[in-house]
């Protein structure tokens, strides 16, 4: 019986840590991948630079939608890189919008 109690306590602690660790009440921090235009594929993701997520269609499983496209790091003028417009597209189309700029990510 004691082993069962310990197992339940451990499971409860893991659940609490997991729940507390999810989400963020803070302001967007922006994911920083540098100037993605300088990468081998430009805006389009290539397997060599996106190995952990390659062939995954669930972009938001790794990328927090609230931290995406918050800072223009391209070197292009802000009127060319319309971050509010990009974020509106993401809000309207969800993960389906990712492939419009970043390619299929190996998803067939």
Buried (B, 14 or more C-beta within 10 A) or exposed (E): EEEEEEEEEEEEEEEEEEEEEEEEEEEBEBEEEEEBEEBEBBEBBBEEEBEEBBEEBEBEEEBEBBBBBBEBBBEEEEEEBEBEEBBEBBEEEEBEBBBEBBBEBBEE
